[in-house]
Amino acid sequence: MNNEDNDEELQKKLNEQLERIQRERQIKAILRQIMDINAYDRLSNIAIANPELYSKVVNLILQLYQAGRITSKITEQYLLRLLSQLTFKPEPKIEFKRK
């Protein structure tokens, strides 16, 4: 009985992994269609260096695509603008009080 439970659990995990892999392949196929080669290469480098940022950028790009706001291929410059918007941190303001 215990062996059957383990088999079912393994099968469930395997199915979840396969679904995740399929989703990732679909996302990459969409990205390849809507991005030029240089932008896609840069995004691939980001995926390796900073997976969290990659996730944010991909989600933003997919939202823009689904909303119909992407009308031409995404260039590297456009990708850099998206990255700067996502990673923007305002400079801390330092004030000196004089007596």
ABEGO torsion letter per residue (X at the ends): XAAAAAAAAAAAAAAAAAAAAAAAAAAAAAAAAABBAAAAAAAAAAAAABAAAAAAAAAAAAAAAAAGABABBBBAAAAAAAAAAAABBBBBBBBBBBX
